[in-house]
Amino acid sequence: MNKSTTFRMLFILPTAWVLSYCGSNPQSPKELEPTTVAAPTDLTLLDQSDWGDGRDLAIEATAPSDDSGIEEYRFFVVKAEVGNEFQVETGASAGPSLFKTLPTGSVDLSTQLAEGSVDSDGDPIGEGQAYIAVVVSVASNDSFVSAFALSTGNFVLDDNIFVPSAVAPDLIDIGNSQSSADLVVSFSVPDESDLSEYRVMLVPSDSSSVVDRAFAEGVSPDRYSSLRPFGAEQSHRFDGQVDVFGSPISAGVNYRAIVASVPSDRSMSWALSASAIAKIVDAPFVIPVAHLPASTGGIDVDHSGLIYVADIGLAPARQGNTIYRVTPGQGPAVFAQGQGMLGVSGNAFLTNGNLVQANLSNSTLSLITPDGTASTLNVTGVAGPVGVIADGSDTLYIANCGNNSILKVNPDLASTQVAAGGLLSCPNGIAIGGDGNVYVSNFNNGLVLRIERDGTISQFANLPGGNNGHLIHRDGIFYVVARSAHQIYSVTSAGEVSLLAGSGLRGNRNGTAEQATLSLPNDLVFNGNGDTLYFNEVDGASGTANQPSNLRAIVLD
């Protein structure tokens, strides 16, 4: 906001006497009182920029209703400590370099001081000095008396016109190189119209208090990253950058990111924002992969590493009929749509590259070829299917949420119900363990169940939140989504449960796996070599239960 000081008229001093003669005969001279001119009112001094000199100052005032007898107005800046010594004669006789002239003839008086403006002593106007302001109404001739007004309080130039600062800068560790390349800073700025660049710096947290505007302006270019304004959301991964003191970024040290918003107009001041503390550690971390307009259905990966994401549709109707194909680093594209699919949920690839897609809302299974052509499989016993898994011989196991059963489908499409009822409560995810048994995660509670070959159902694990997503199995470990807990867990073959990712708070923050925030995650799948675990989730800013969504990844090695 602009800073202002208001002035009042203090006193009026006579400067001349007038002699008057009557008729043609001289008479004794008679002294007449001169006419008093008026001083401006509503006088306001504005600090409207941050050059640090006279250019910061502007004067606004209301001229007197009767400016007869006034030749001009003279605006002076006077050091506060000598302000009481200023006299009207000083203003009337001052040299033109010491004041700014305001002409008569208008009601509103307004003027801007220029670069190089000086005070009444001839010294440059600058920061750190307290000033008052004086306006002199200069009489036009000796028939009038000059007047002046001065400010009621001291005035010091401040940095008060700032560009918008970065909002909520976030510094996170998303790598295991043990260098600055592990760190990513993200932030937003609501208005970039006055910005020329962002300068992003890393500083040890115990030294961050020394980084003020003056310090930031003096940091050499090899010690910050320069980002151009290009949108409300900014993200930058450091690579090879040193800290503001020139020291390499090291593991185990607490750092803050300092974002300096640099104005395009030098009359404005920089704005600084600091992130929370981050430390480089060697641990799994969560990164973004893609943002989708889809609701959270099932996901799977083909042999070439492309990710397929089902759009189940907005809850509770769940009428989605689109499968997206995501190329990491390039975003999503429609792979298949319609063709009898409805409420597309879990999915699984067969050995021939075809995708089996479960359709929750019409209780069918679809087969989708690599070109996106879909057809409905003639399978009996399908009832509100969600999870799908295929073994090495392309035998399918289906989690029927609709009737709390598990269905086995042979390659010839003959089907058999292998388990039903009991502990099953809207079975959601389904996987085959290393022991050959089927494992299921319930949607309606936190139970993970083991189903043996004879159909015996037993509790294998119990996760927090009371609402599970899907699960998968790899190398003797199960990975299970605790959907309502906003977390992902690993479970050993002995049923030992460990947190893999998610702080437990809802959100979409990346970073180390245990510090990252997840938002109602649903399904998960590994990439081909098993070092990256993809999962989909609801966008944390969404006001709905499952749309739009994000595809993210937990990098394990």
PAVO-316401 format. One line per 3 residues: number of its first residue (from 1); their letters; for each residue x, y, z of C-alpha. Coordinates in Angstrom, 3 decimals, m for minus. Layout:
BEGIN
NUM = A = X:Y:Z | ...
***
This chain:
BEGIN
1 = MNK = 0.000:0.000:0.000 | 1.140:3.569:m0.577 | 2.362:5.471:2.424
4 = STT = 1.137:9.027:2.905 | 1.587:11.990:5.240 | m1.005:14.764:5.610
7 = FRM = m0.089:18.409:6.196 | m1.724:21.403:7.910 | m1.099:25.178:7.572
10 = LFI = 0.773:26.491:10.578 | 1.237:30.243:10.182 | 1.341:33.260:7.798
13 = LPT = 4.007:35.925:7.749 | 3.889:39.417:6.120 | 6.582:40.244:3.588
16 = AWV = 5.766:43.817:2.488 | 3.951:47.062:3.295 | 2.004:49.177:0.761
19 = LSY = 1.952:53.076:0.714 | m1.234:54.771:m0.590 | m1.792:58.431:m1.794
22 = CGS = m5.195:60.192:m2.163 | m5.898:62.539:m5.150 | m3.170:64.628:m6.783
25 = NPQ = m2.047:66.313:m3.618 | 0.381:64.376:m1.591 | m0.719:63.520:1.892
28 = SPK = 0.952:61.811:4.752 | 1.625:58.133:3.908 | m0.838:55.597:5.367
31 = ELE = 0.118:52.043:6.186 | m2.333:49.398:4.832 | m2.577:45.765:5.932
34 = PTT = m1.569:43.540:2.973 | m3.991:40.849:1.722 | m3.204:37.377:2.958
37 = VAA = m2.941:34.595:0.358 | m4.134:31.090:1.234 | m2.187:27.869:1.489
40 = PTD = m3.239:24.561:m0.078 | m5.231:22.076:2.009 | m5.505:18.272:2.069
43 = LTL = m1.814:18.115:1.395 | m0.570:14.538:0.968 | 2.889:13.186:0.318
46 = LDQ = 2.981:9.771:m1.337 | 5.749:7.176:m1.296 | 4.757:5.428:m4.514
49 = SDW = 7.858:3.590:m5.677 | 11.089:2.155:m4.338 | 13.933:3.871:m6.150
52 = GDG = 15.335:5.026:m2.830 | 15.538:8.659:m3.945 | 13.307:11.609:m4.819
55 = RDL = 11.574:9.612:m7.548 | 9.702:7.765:m4.803 | 7.833:10.934:m3.813
58 = AIE = 4.739:12.610:m5.210 | 2.709:15.549:m3.858 | m1.048:15.892:m3.980
61 = ATA = m3.026:18.804:m2.563 | m6.176:20.832:m2.997 | m5.585:24.416:m4.111
64 = PSD = m7.340:27.207:m2.197 | m10.698:28.221:m3.638 | m9.291:31.729:m4.173
67 = DSG = m5.773:31.722:m5.548 | m5.736:35.452:m6.359 | m2.455:37.006:m5.356
70 = IEE = m0.589:33.659:m5.619 | 2.130:33.469:m8.225 | 3.011:29.815:m7.704
73 = YRF = 3.318:27.022:m5.149 | 6.747:25.782:m4.138 | 7.126:22.306:m2.721
76 = FVV = 10.188:21.687:m0.498 | 11.529:18.544:1.163 | 13.187:19.549:4.424
79 = KAE = 15.236:17.513:6.884 | 13.096:16.954:9.949 | 15.749:18.125:12.380
82 = VGN = 15.843:21.608:10.808 | 12.172:21.840:9.888 | 11.368:24.361:12.631
85 = EFQ = 13.986:26.706:11.203 | 12.218:26.997:7.854 | 10.735:30.466:7.283
88 = VET = 8.505:31.820:4.557 | 11.323:34.100:3.436 | 13.430:30.955:2.952
91 = GAS = 10.882:29.564:0.546 | 10.368:32.808:m1.294 | 14.077:33.416:m1.882
94 = AGP = 15.292:29.815:m2.477 | 17.058:28.876:m5.668 | 14.999:26.917:m8.232
97 = SLF = 16.987:23.693:m7.761 | 15.741:23.365:m4.161 | 11.995:23.129:m4.816
100 = KTL = 9.380:21.821:m7.196 | 7.061:24.428:m8.705 | 3.329:23.799:m8.739
103 = PTG = 1.366:26.232:m10.917 | m1.865:27.953:m9.995 | m5.074:27.627:m11.947
106 = SVD = m6.246:24.138:m11.039 | m8.051:22.695:m8.064 | m6.025:19.515:m7.802
109 = LST = m2.306:19.972:m7.330 | m0.164:16.959:m8.149 | 3.447:16.521:m9.072
112 = QLA = 6.124:13.833:m9.082 | 9.689:14.473:m7.971 | 12.452:13.583:m10.366
115 = EGS = 15.692:11.649:m10.185 | 18.353:13.797:m8.535 | 15.857:15.811:m6.493
118 = VDS = 17.407:17.459:m3.446 | 16.158:18.702:m0.108 | 16.102:22.335:1.009
121 = DGD = 19.791:22.113:1.942 | 20.734:20.896:m1.522 | 21.437:17.301:m0.391
124 = PIG = 20.077:14.350:m2.443 | 16.863:12.861:m1.080 | 17.490:9.316:0.101
127 = EGQ = 16.555:6.462:2.403 | 17.223:6.570:6.133 | 16.710:10.319:6.520
130 = AYI = 13.583:11.708:8.199 | 11.934:14.542:6.279 | 9.063:16.962:6.507
133 = AVV = 7.456:18.655:3.526 | 6.719:22.367:3.107 | 4.565:24.164:0.542
136 = VSV = 4.866:27.910:0.111 | 2.128:29.972:m1.545 | 4.325:32.675:m3.086
139 = ASN = 2.697:36.117:m3.283 | 2.543:37.586:m6.766 | 3.388:41.129:m5.625
142 = DSF = 3.889:43.278:m2.570 | 0.140:43.747:m2.102 | m0.073:40.195:m0.805
145 = VSA = 1.505:38.158:1.931 | 3.069:34.756:1.215 | 2.031:31.759:3.301
148 = FAL = 3.316:28.266:3.900 | 2.195:24.925:5.302 | 4.307:22.092:6.572
151 = STG = 3.760:18.456:7.457 | 2.729:17.343:10.919 | 4.990:14.290:11.149
154 = NFV = 8.349:12.972:10.035 | 8.578:11.002:6.816 | 11.162:8.328:5.926
157 = LDD = 11.384:6.579:2.570 | 10.693:2.859:2.897 | 10.585:m0.150:0.623
160 = NIF = 6.830:m0.462:0.380 | 5.989:m1.154:m3.287 | 6.721:m4.842:m3.744
163 = VPS = 6.122:m7.241:m6.566 | 3.986:m10.254:m5.602 | 5.906:m12.815:m3.606
166 = AVA = 5.972:m16.542:m4.254 | 3.139:m18.324:m2.459 | 3.890:m21.394:m0.347
169 = PDL = 7.267:m22.393:m1.812 | 7.820:m26.086:m1.201 | 11.243:m27.770:m1.245
172 = IDI = 11.178:m31.553:m1.520 | 13.626:m34.429:m1.917 | 12.717:m36.546:m4.956
175 = GNS = 15.952:m38.353:m5.709 | 18.792:m40.407:m4.345 | 21.819:m38.875:m6.061
178 = QSS = 22.823:m37.227:m2.744 | 23.244:m33.862:m4.484 | 21.203:m30.788:m5.412
181 = ADL = 19.636:m32.830:m8.235 | 17.523:m34.511:m5.530 | 15.760:m31.237:m4.692
184 = VVS = 12.726:m29.718:m6.389 | 11.128:m26.408:m5.466 | 7.559:m25.549:m6.428
187 = FSV = 5.566:m22.384:m5.807 | 2.844:m20.202:m7.262 | 2.526:m16.469:m7.925
190 = PDE = m0.952:m14.969:m8.451 | 0.206:m12.093:m10.667 | 3.359:m12.108:m12.788
193 = SDL = 2.651:m8.912:m14.734 | 5.430:m6.908:m12.996 | 8.040:m9.677:m12.834
196 = SEY = 11.171:m10.098:m14.925 | 12.432:m13.313:m13.318 | 12.574:m15.507:m10.241
199 = RVM = 15.931:m16.162:m8.608 | 15.797:m19.413:m6.689 | 18.522:m20.050:m4.134
202 = LVP = 19.416:m22.773:m1.665 | 20.634:m21.804:1.791 | 21.436:m23.907:4.871
205 = SDS = 18.475:m23.431:7.175 | 20.628:m22.255:10.086 | 21.903:m19.377:7.912
208 = SSV = 18.657:m18.457:6.166 | 18.078:m15.405:8.363 | 20.976:m13.563:6.657
211 = VDR = 19.258:m13.656:3.267 | 17.458:m10.340:3.015 | 16.785:m8.304:m0.117
214 = AFA = 20.197:m6.660:m0.154 | 21.910:m10.038:0.253 | 19.755:m11.641:m2.464
217 = EGV = 20.504:m8.867:m4.937 | 24.228:m9.465:m4.434 | 24.242:m13.253:m4.959
220 = SPD = 26.321:m14.135:m8.018 | 24.543:m15.857:m10.943 | 26.382:m19.153:m10.414
223 = RYS = 24.708:m19.476:m7.005 | 21.038:m19.196:m8.025 | 18.696:m20.529:m10.710
226 = SLR = 16.930:m17.975:m12.892 | 13.361:m18.861:m13.887 | 11.256:m16.873:m16.328
229 = PFG = 7.637:m16.098:m15.443 | 5.444:m18.349:m17.573 | 2.453:m19.326:m15.458
232 = AEQ = 0.885:m19.314:m12.047 | 2.531:m22.620:m11.058 | 6.317:m22.924:m11.061
235 = SHR = 8.488:m25.969:m10.472 | 12.254:m26.308:m10.718 | 14.622:m29.195:m10.139
238 = FDG = 18.101:m28.162:m9.039 | 20.984:m29.826:m10.822 | 24.545:m29.066:m9.852
241 = QVD = 23.639:m25.879:m8.027 | 25.651:m24.746:m5.000 | 24.199:m22.864:m2.049
244 = VFG = 24.260:m19.066:m1.739 | 27.705:m19.232:m0.119 | 29.179:m21.308:m2.951
247 = SPI = 29.277:m24.615:m1.050 | 28.083:m27.881:m2.658 | 24.693:m29.234:m1.590
250 = SAG = 25.221:m32.171:0.766 | 23.124:m35.026:2.114 | 22.023:m34.728:5.737
253 = VNY = 22.024:m30.893:5.773 | 18.778:m28.978:6.298 | 18.129:m26.500:3.474
256 = RAI = 15.584:m23.860:2.610 | 14.763:m22.567:m0.844 | 14.622:m18.771:m1.131
259 = VAS = 12.524:m17.483:m4.033 | 13.293:m13.888:m4.996 | 10.641:m12.240:m7.185
262 = VPS = 12.553:m9.708:m9.291 | 10.517:m6.791:m10.713 | 10.737:m5.666:m14.322
265 = DRS = 10.334:m2.054:m13.128 | 13.285:m0.989:m10.990 | 11.023:1.377:m9.066
268 = MSW = 9.521:m1.640:m7.297 | 11.100:m3.738:m4.574 | 12.006:m7.402:m4.688
271 = ALS = 9.947:m9.856:m2.675 | 11.438:m12.882:m0.908 | 9.745:m16.100:0.171
274 = ASA = 11.305:m19.013:2.018 | 10.316:m22.661:1.918 | 10.056:m25.079:4.775
277 = IAK = 13.137:m27.149:5.617 | 14.124:m30.105:3.437 | 16.942:m32.608:3.867
280 = IVD = 18.479:m34.896:1.259 | 18.083:m38.501:2.387 | 18.425:m41.896:0.719
283 = APF = 14.836:m43.188:0.644 | 11.959:m43.981:m1.734 | 10.348:m40.855:m3.099
286 = VIP = 7.135:m39.846:m4.841 | 7.034:m37.934:m8.127 | 4.230:m36.789:m10.469
289 = VAH = 3.648:m38.582:m13.768 | 0.451:m37.202:m15.327 | m2.783:m35.348:m14.591
292 = LPA = m5.957:m36.842:m16.043 | m9.569:m35.687:m16.457 | m10.505:m39.249:m15.491
295 = STG = m11.996:m40.774:m12.379 | m9.887:m43.349:m10.572 | m10.367:m46.790:m12.103
298 = GID = m7.783:m49.517:m12.614 | m4.278:m49.171:m14.056 | m1.832:m51.559:m15.739
301 = VDH = 1.420:m51.392:m17.727 | 2.144:m53.036:m21.083 | 5.411:m54.675:m22.150
304 = SGL = 6.754:m51.395:m23.580 | 6.204:m49.443:m20.356 | 3.059:m47.527:m21.375
307 = IYV = 0.487:m47.062:m18.601 | m3.236:m47.679:m19.095 | m5.665:m45.871:m16.814
310 = ADI = m9.407:m46.594:m16.643 | m11.901:m43.763:m16.118 | m14.563:m45.427:m13.975
313 = GLA = m16.755:m42.304:m13.999 | m17.842:m39.852:m11.365 | m19.163:m41.494:m8.201
316 = PAR = m21.730:m42.663:m7.353 | m23.093:m43.311:m10.881 | m19.721:m44.523:m12.268
319 = QGN = m20.620:m44.345:m15.948 | m17.082:m43.894:m17.314 | m16.196:m45.717:m20.533
322 = TIY = m12.725:m44.461:m21.467 | m9.274:m46.001:m21.143 | m6.345:m43.585:m21.330
325 = RVT = m2.834:m44.514:m22.395 | m0.087:m42.543:m20.663 | 3.427:m42.202:m22.010
328 = PGQ = 5.631:m41.091:m19.086 | 6.795:m37.554:m19.752 | 4.187:m36.913:m22.454
331 = GPA = 0.804:m37.159:m20.771 | m2.418:m39.064:m21.498 | m4.222:m39.930:m24.746
334 = VFA = m7.468:m41.843:m25.318 | m6.762:m45.530:m26.030 | m10.282:m46.982:m26.106
337 = QGQ = m13.739:m45.601:m25.500 | m17.338:m46.816:m25.461 | m17.840:m50.129:m27.309
340 = GML = m19.975:m51.618:m24.540 | m17.739:m50.575:m21.647 | m19.362:m48.896:m18.636
343 = GVS = m17.916:m48.067:m15.249 | m14.462:m49.275:m16.304 | m12.640:m50.441:m13.176
346 = GNA = m9.785:m52.948:m12.815 | m7.814:m54.278:m15.778 | m5.017:m56.704:m16.613
349 = FLT = m2.886:m57.546:m19.651 | m2.777:m61.039:m21.120 | 0.424:m62.570:m22.469
352 = NGN = m0.630:m61.734:m26.068 | m0.834:m57.994:m25.304 | m4.633:m57.764:m25.137
355 = LVQ = m6.150:m55.935:m22.166 | m9.002:m57.393:m20.121 | m11.171:m54.624:m18.720
358 = ANL = m13.755:m55.060:m15.932 | m16.954:m53.037:m16.270 | m18.420:m52.403:m12.819
361 = SNS = m21.627:m50.733:m13.949 | m22.887:m53.321:m16.468 | m21.264:m56.457:m14.941
364 = TLS = m19.273:m57.447:m18.014 | m15.674:m58.017:m19.085 | m14.230:m56.438:m22.228
367 = LIT = m11.255:m57.544:m24.304 | m9.311:m54.647:m25.846 | m6.776:m55.277:m28.622
370 = PDG = m3.635:m53.113:m28.985 | m5.381:m50.896:m31.538 | m8.112:m49.957:m29.016
373 = TAS = m10.861:m52.203:m30.403 | m13.047:m53.547:m27.596 | m15.428:m56.497:m27.501
376 = TLN = m17.515:m58.007:m24.712 | m16.430:m61.424:m23.416 | m19.111:m64.045:m22.975
379 = VTG = m18.454:m64.896:m19.332 | m21.076:m65.946:m16.815 | m20.963:m65.174:m13.087
382 = VAG = m19.665:m61.608:m13.448 | m21.342:m59.316:m10.872 | m20.095:m55.773:m10.374
385 = PVG = m16.461:m56.681:m11.186 | m13.634:m54.492:m9.909 | m10.227:m56.163:m9.607
388 = VIA = m8.809:m58.397:m12.381 | m5.617:m60.471:m12.355 | m4.222:m62.908:m14.931
391 = DGS = m1.784:m65.693:m14.122 | 0.967:m66.881:m16.461 | m1.464:m69.108:m18.380
394 = DTL = m3.965:m66.260:m18.908 | m6.406:m67.637:m16.353 | m8.331:m64.709:m14.913
397 = YIA = m9.448:m64.091:m11.355 | m12.199:m61.506:m10.889 | m13.153:m59.680:m7.678
400 = NCG = m16.947:m59.345:m7.825 | m17.924:m56.442:m5.595 | m21.548:m56.893:m6.637
403 = NNS = m22.084:m60.244:m4.908 | m18.987:m60.617:m2.685 | m17.446:m63.439:m4.662
406 = ILK = m14.253:m64.397:m6.478 | m14.632:m65.735:m10.022 | m12.095:m67.831:m11.915
409 = VNP = m12.221:m67.572:m15.733 | m10.257:m70.027:m17.854 | m8.749:m69.043:m21.227
412 = DLA = m11.755:m70.736:m22.914 | m14.023:m68.363:m20.870 | m15.453:m71.138:m18.706
415 = STQ = m15.999:m69.659:m15.256 | m16.076:m71.002:m11.703 | m16.865:m69.275:m8.430
418 = VAA = m13.969:m70.095:m6.094 | m15.078:m68.167:m2.985 | m18.068:m66.183:m1.775
421 = GGL = m19.459:m64.449:1.283 | m17.739:m64.784:4.621 | m15.165:m62.073:5.138
424 = LSC = m15.545:m60.749:1.589 | m17.065:m57.248:1.622 | m17.032:m55.647:m1.824
427 = PNG = m13.724:m57.293:m2.830 | m11.771:m54.650:m4.702 | m8.150:m55.507:m5.452
430 = IAI = m6.970:m59.006:m6.295 | m3.530:m60.610:m6.643 | m1.906:m64.034:m6.804
433 = GGD = 0.739:m64.657:m4.151 | 3.942:m66.624:m4.440 | 2.158:m69.535:m2.741
436 = GNV = m0.420:m69.691:m5.542 | m3.246:m68.477:m3.323 | m5.477:m65.554:m4.234
439 = YVS = m5.306:m62.415:m2.071 | m8.072:m59.824:m1.975 | m8.458:m56.353:m0.474
442 = NFN = m11.940:m55.301:0.658 | m13.405:m51.954:m0.328 | m15.798:m51.806:2.624
445 = NGL = m13.182:m52.309:5.333 | m9.420:m52.537:5.857 | m9.097:m56.315:5.570
448 = VLR = m6.737:m58.115:3.204 | m7.869:m61.723:2.775 | m6.173:m64.949:1.698
451 = IER = m8.266:m67.397:m0.340 | m6.823:m70.872:m0.556 | m7.384:m73.279:m3.434
454 = DGT = m10.262:m74.982:m1.614 | m12.038:m71.613:m1.171 | m11.143:m71.135:2.491
457 = ISQ = m11.110:m67.412:3.342 | m8.948:m66.064:6.161 | m7.713:m62.679:7.308
460 = FAN = m4.186:m61.942:6.104 | m3.758:m58.300:7.219 | m5.769:m55.313:8.384
463 = LPG = m4.899:m51.807:7.197 | m5.968:m48.440:8.648 | m8.689:m46.273:7.152
466 = GNN = m11.415:m48.913:6.797 | m11.486:m48.658:3.005 | m8.936:m50.426:0.794
469 = GHL = m8.095:m49.875:m2.826 | m6.283:m52.449:m4.955 | m3.244:m54.608:m4.238
472 = IHR = m0.466:m56.286:m6.230 | 2.252:m58.848:m5.522 | 5.898:m58.766:m6.569
475 = DGI = 8.964:m60.670:m5.337 | 7.275:m61.981:m2.197 | 5.815:m58.638:m1.111
478 = FYV = 2.234:m57.403:m1.400 | 1.614:m53.708:m1.976 | m1.792:m52.578:m0.757
481 = VAR = m3.670:m49.294:m1.046 | m5.240:m48.040:2.200 | m7.510:m45.686:0.282
484 = SAH = m9.200:m43.686:3.027 | m5.966:m43.505:5.025 | m4.290:m41.882:1.983
487 = QIY = m1.419:m44.363:2.255 | 0.201:m47.363:0.570 | 1.546:m50.285:2.616
490 = SVT = 3.809:m53.246:1.978 | 2.896:m56.610:3.498 | 5.294:m59.547:3.713
493 = SAG = 4.216:m63.135:3.029 | 4.005:m63.530:6.813 | 1.465:m60.694:7.031
496 = EVS = 3.848:m58.077:8.492 | 2.590:m54.614:7.557 | 4.902:m51.608:6.889
499 = LLA = 4.142:m48.124:5.626 | 5.559:m47.514:2.158 | 4.216:m44.073:1.226
502 = GSG = 1.905:m41.363:2.515 | 2.040:m39.199:5.621 | m1.634:m39.878:6.290
505 = LRG = m2.688:m36.348:5.342 | m4.691:m35.893:2.169 | m2.886:m34.041:m0.597
508 = NRN = m0.674:m34.355:m3.658 | 2.689:m33.281:m2.230 | 5.687:m35.054:m3.696
511 = GTA = 8.907:m35.850:m1.865 | 10.225:m38.658:0.267 | 7.680:m41.453:0.396
514 = EQA = 6.792:m41.103:4.084 | 6.534:m37.305:3.885 | 4.561:m37.213:0.631
517 = TLS = 0.805:m36.764:0.823 | m1.608:m38.922:m1.159 | m5.286:m38.381:m1.955
520 = LPN = m7.586:m41.395:m1.972 | m5.205:m43.604:m3.972 | m6.905:m46.456:m5.817
523 = DLV = m4.854:m48.851:m7.978 | m1.139:m49.516:m8.378 | 1.223:m51.316:m10.749
526 = FNG = 4.977:m51.736:m11.193 | 6.964:m50.794:m14.247 | 8.805:m53.573:m16.060
529 = NGD = 11.999:m53.667:m13.984 | 10.251:m53.197:m10.648 | 11.977:m50.016:m9.480
532 = TLY = 8.957:m47.727:m9.935 | 5.477:m48.246:m8.522 | 2.752:m46.268:m10.306
535 = FNE = m0.514:m45.404:m8.566 | m3.536:m43.276:m9.358 | m5.379:m41.007:m6.954
538 = VDG = m7.917:m38.211:m6.762 | m6.646:m34.671:m7.211 | m6.387:m33.280:m3.685
541 = ASG = m8.132:m30.052:m4.684 | m11.135:m31.930:m6.068 | m14.481:m31.461:m4.399
544 = TAN = m15.598:m34.888:m5.635 | m14.879:m38.420:m4.493 | m12.811:m39.548:m7.477
547 = QPS = m12.351:m36.931:m10.230 | m10.099:m35.488:m11.689 | m7.120:m37.677:m10.945
550 = NLR = m3.356:m37.862:m10.895 | m0.975:m40.593:m11.923 | 2.088:m40.604:m9.662
553 = AIV = 5.018:m42.903:m8.991 | 6.982:m44.170:m6.009 | 10.616:m44.527:m7.058
556 = LD = 12.106:m47.312:m4.967 | 15.723:m47.490:m6.173
***
